[in-house]
Amino acid sequence: MRVLGVDPGLTRCGVGVVEGVAGRPLTMLGVGVVRTPADAELGQRLVAVEQGIERWLDEHRPEFVAVERVFSQHNVRTVMGTAQASAVAMLCAARRGIPVALHTPSEVKAAVTGSGRADKAQVGAMVTRLLRLDAPPRPADAADALALAICHIWRAPAQNRLQQAVALHATRAPAAHRSPLPSKGRTP
């Protein structure tokens, strides 16, 4: 499985590609940051993020894109920029028919470090160890993108089995277990 992880942001959008399967050693295929100038107009910045992500998609041809789920922050401007960059990443993937998965920061931290409250240094250290790198990727946005890809590779098989089981159960549920709405004027 080849996954492009995206740690969305307008100034620095972390991107990283990891290949492998759960339970086996993983391989980093690329890591970096798509940067935009803070003083540029918002539309231009979003176009720059789009072009950067498109280049990564062209170069690495991932099977999945894992994006950090935007969560509430105290700084509304920061969360808006993150959400906009996140939407651009999802749009780029959807345009190509690549499935997108959203993972919360605590889910990624828990998957990579064992603790949903790990700090950036702990995430960077574990990404370095798991991918057998000489040093943690810099800046932290790049390490976070790799962590997203790792999280998806490790969690996707279980999530897929769960979704398949739910879908199978829904199609096989006998009519007796379905509760029809009573019609007017009739008492049960």
Phi and psi in degrees as a GROMACS rama.xvg file:
@    title "Ramachandran Plot"
@    xaxis  label "Phi"
@    yaxis  label "Psi"
@TYPE xy
-114.552  122.847  ARG-2
-125.292  132.387  VAL-3
-95.3769  116.885  LEU-4
-92.4753  138.031  GLY-5
-128.07  118.282  VAL-6
-99.3474  95.6824  ASP-7
-68.6197  145.073  PRO-8
-174.595  152.009  GLY-9
-81.6065  -39.3708  LEU-10
-80.425  -46.5373  THR-11
-133.449  115.651  ARG-12
-109.413  106.694  CYS-13
-72.267  139.192  GLY-14
-136.305  139.946  VAL-15
-155.803  142.034  GLY-16
-116.846  127.682  VAL-17
-127.129  142.266  VAL-18
-125.092  142.437  GLU-19
153.527  -171.535  GLY-20
-134.437  157.011  VAL-21
-59.1616  137.088  ALA-22
88.516  -3.00213  GLY-23
-124.868  158.79  ARG-24
-59.4315  141.121  PRO-25
-99.4954  158.043  LEU-26
-126.581  129.109  THR-27
-82.6389  128.326  MET-28
-101.043  -19.6659  LEU-29
-179.741  152.07  GLY-30
-151.499  145.221  VAL-31
-176.893  -166.574  GLY-32
-140.464  134.353  VAL-33
-92.4579  119.421  VAL-34
-109.17  146.935  ARG-35
-133.278  147.549  THR-36
-71.1378  131.735  PRO-37
-62.6037  -24.3076  ALA-38
-91.7541  0.096583  ASP-39
-77.69  158.628  ALA-40
-66.0983  144.159  GLU-41
-52.648  -46.9951  LEU-42
-58.6621  -41.0802  GLY-43
-65.7295  -37.3052  GLN-44
-66.4469  -41.0747  ARG-45
-65.7964  -38.272  LEU-46
-63.7106  -40.6806  VAL-47
-63.7907  -40.733  ALA-48
-63.3439  -44.8276  VAL-49
-58.9864  -47.8959  GLU-50
-62.5985  -39.4051  GLN-51
-64.3353  -45.5039  GLY-52
-66.2163  -39.6862  ILE-53
-59.4575  -39.7802  GLU-54
-62.1249  -42.9711  ARG-55
-64.851  -40.2642  TRP-56
-65.3336  -41.4557  LEU-57
-62.8914  -45.2822  ASP-58
-72.1877  -40.2313  GLU-59
-105.881  -15.5262  HIS-60
47.1392  59.7137  ARG-61
-70.1073  155.326  PRO-62
-87.1559  -23.4579  GLU-63
-141.577  154.869  PHE-64
-122.937  126.068  VAL-65
-110.428  122.301  ALA-66
-119.361  140.833  VAL-67
-68.3091  128.666  GLU-68
-70.2116  129.932  ARG-69
-70.6915  133.335  VAL-70
-123.112  161.919  PHE-71
-66.9753  134.052  SER-72
-126.739  166.939  GLN-73
-72.6837  -31.2874  HIS-74
-90.505  104.325  ASN-75
-63.0505  -37.4975  VAL-76
-61.6848  -41.4492  ARG-77
-65.3399  -45.6635  THR-78
-66.2488  -33.8006  VAL-79
-65.9893  -45.3307  MET-80
-62.3274  -41.333  GLY-81
-63.6643  -43.9344  THR-82
-64.1609  -39.6836  ALA-83
-66.1294  -44.2051  GLN-84
-65.1992  -36.912  ALA-85
-61.3998  -44.5552  SER-86
-63.2525  -38.5559  ALA-87
-61.727  -45.2482  VAL-88
-61.3518  -43.7693  ALA-89
-65.1046  -39.2824  MET-90
-63.5871  -45.1286  LEU-91
-58.6639  -44.1336  CYS-92
-66.9911  -46.0405  ALA-93
-62.3266  -37.7372  ALA-94
-58.5171  -30.0152  ARG-95
-97.5134  -1.88004  ARG-96
77.6254  21.4565  GLY-97
-90.7765  126.553  ILE-98
-62.2502  142.138  PRO-99
-115.471  135.997  VAL-100
-120.889  139.389  ALA-101
-107.115  132.193  LEU-102
-127.633  135.848  HIS-103
-74.0393  155.505  THR-104
-56.3304  -41.9177  PRO-105
-68.8589  -33.7165  SER-106
-63.5191  -43.2964  GLU-107
-65.4727  -46.4391  VAL-108
-59.8706  -44.1294  LYS-109
-63.7824  -41.2468  ALA-110
-65.7952  -39.9209  ALA-111
-87.8532  -37.3928  VAL-112
-110.846  -18.0064  THR-113
94.5963  -5.66494  GLY-114
-134.528  126.545  SER-115
-70.4327  -6.52987  GLY-116
-109.822  15.6962  ARG-117
-62.422  150.066  ALA-118
-91.4407  174.758  ASP-119
-60.9268  -36.2611  LYS-120
-64.6681  -39.5725  ALA-121
-66.8863  -40.8819  GLN-122
-62.594  -47.0137  VAL-123
-59.6815  -41.6515  GLY-124
-64.3495  -42.7701  ALA-125
-70.5559  -37.6104  MET-126
-61.1141  -42.8177  VAL-127
-59.2984  -45.5479  THR-128
-67.9204  -48.0294  ARG-129
-63.9526  -34.4625  LEU-130
-97.7535  4.37663  LEU-131
54.6949  50.0032  ARG-132
-94.5523  159.6  LEU-133
-75.5675  -30.1341  ASP-134
-152.231  157.289  ALA-135
-62.5889  138.86  PRO-136
-61.932  141.541  PRO-137
-123.116  144.59  ARG-138
-72.8948  -178.422  PRO-139
-59.1696  -27.5028  ALA-140
-60.682  -35.949  ASP-141
-68.062  -43.7929  ALA-142
-63.3797  -39.1329  ALA-143
-63.6517  -36.7584  ASP-144
-64.3598  -41.9629  ALA-145
-64.1966  -39.549  LEU-146
-61.7634  -38.8055  ALA-147
-61.2991  -44.9191  LEU-148
-63.9409  -43.3665  ALA-149
-61.1229  -46.8613  ILE-150
-55.7822  -44.7616  CYS-151
-66.3275  -42.2599  HIS-152
-60.3434  -41.2955  ILE-153
-76.1103  -33.0154  TRP-154
-96.3804  -23.4885  ARG-155
-57.9716  -44.1273  ALA-156
-58.9732  -43.0265  PRO-157
-68.4109  -40.7905  ALA-158
-64.4769  -39.9719  GLN-159
-64.3256  -42.4643  ASN-160
-62.7557  -40.5839  ARG-161
-64.3399  -45.2196  LEU-162
-62.5828  -40.103  GLN-163
-65.0985  -40.1024  GLN-164
-65.3642  -41.55  ALA-165
-64.25  -43.8597  VAL-166
-64.5362  -41.4957  ALA-167
-63.9466  -43.5017  LEU-168
-61.9595  -40.592  HIS-169
-65.1525  -36.4994  ALA-170
-79.458  -23.8187  THR-171
-99.602  -2.74272  ARG-172
-61.2319  122.681  ALA-173
-66.1708  152.839  PRO-174
-58.6391  -30.4006  ALA-175
-63.5001  -26.4048  ALA-176
-85.7695  -10.964  HIS-177
-86.4231  136.911  ARG-178
-104.283  103.935  SER-179
-71.543  152.033  PRO-180
-73.9874  136.425  LEU-181
-66.8686  143.701  PRO-182
-84.6573  160.909  SER-183
-62.9164  142.089  LYS-184
80.7029  -4.77654  GLY-185
-111.859  138.925  ARG-186
-105.061  143.535  THR-187
